[in-house]
Amino acid sequence: MVDDAMTLASSDGGSPALVPIMSVLMIMGLVQVVRPQLIWRLNSRLQRGWVKNPEATEPTRRGYTMQRVSGVLFLAVATWILVRNL
């Protein structure tokens, strides 16, 4: 009986962990679109000890624009994955 339930669950195509994981990733993608500076600030702390001046590594306006574009693309792909697997 357990094998039948496992087969039925696996034939459904969706993993029970897919929705929570994709939700967290989509929130991160949304932050990347709305406030890429916040992501840079969080990551700049990780650069200490590796980079002489972490504040000097802040992206330019073009860099932030590219982060926003990649965030929009990521959100589109993540939404497509969620819709396809639900």
N, C-alpha and C positions, 0 to 999 in steps of 0.2 A: 504494500500500500504506500509506503514511503517512496519507493522507486517510481510509482505512478505519479505521485505529487511532484517529485523532482523533475520528471519528464515533462509534465504539464507546465511547470514553472519555467523550465528552460525553453520549451517550444513557444512560450509567450514572447520571447525575444528581449524582454526588459529585465534589467537587474534591479533588485530592490534598493541598492545603494546608488543607482544612477541619478535619481532625482535629487537627493540631498547633495551629492558631490557636484552635479552640474549647477545646482542653485548657488552653492558657494562660489564656484568658478564664474558664474554669471554676475554675481555681486562684485567680484574683483574686476571683471571686465567693465562693468558699469562705472566703477570708481575710476578706472583707467580712462574712460571716455569723459567723465565729468570733472575729475580732479587729478590729472596725472602728476601734479606737483606733490600731492600727498604720497603717492607711491615712491616718488624720488626721495622725499624726506625720510621715509621709512627705510629705503634701501641705502641711503647715504650713511646711515649709522653702521651698516654692515661693512662699509668700505674702510672704516677707521682701522689703522694698522696695515692696510694694503696700499692706500693712496696717501700721498703727502698732504693734500688739501682736498678733502671730500666736497667742500663747498664749491671748489673750482670745477667740479665735474657736472654741474647742473646743466641739463640740456637747454638748447636755445628754443626760441619760439617754434622753429621748424621741427625740432626734436619732439616737443610736446604735441605738435600737430600730427606727426607720424604716429605717436603713441595713441592718440585719439582715433586715427584711422584704423590702426591695427586692433584697437578695442572694439570698434564698430564691426569689423570683419569677424572678430572672435565671437561677439554676441550673435551675429547672424548664423554662424556655423553652430554654435552651442544651442541656439533655438531650434535650428533644423534637426539636430541630433535628438533633442528632447521630443519634438513633435513626431519624429519618425519612430522613436522607441516607445512611445506611450500608447 
